């Protein structure tokens, strides 16, 4: 496990995730590489009906992206959420939360890197009510573990 991950105080068991994605999605594979580079253990599944994964985990349309990650505790991480924010969430999950989402596919997020391009975005906290902003990411350097 990378030394920086240990700084977050996260139980290593929480770093095991299953990623549900389309088999041909390259940006999802880029996010998987990012997660593994930051100490996560990833198993990838390619369901025939990805929309059923969204429905099963009650992810609203406006919070969806190209893939969904699920850890052993049942917490969901939708889309290109940087490992830094997943670790921060896992270290101290907010009351009533069930995961995080980076809706759509912002340029510059892990797996969506493009040379010298970056679109500011928000990491959203998924709750049983309305999603809330968990992190406001204005520059690429804010994503680093």
Buried (B, 14 or more C-beta within 10 A) or exposed (E): EEEBBEEBEBEEEBBBBBBBBEEEBEBBBBBBEBBBEBBBEBEBEEBEEBEEBBEEBEBEEEBBBBBBBBBEEEBBBBBBBBBBBBBBBBEEBEEEBBBBBBBBBBEBBBBBBEEEEBEEBBBBBBBEEEBEEBBEBEEBEBBEB
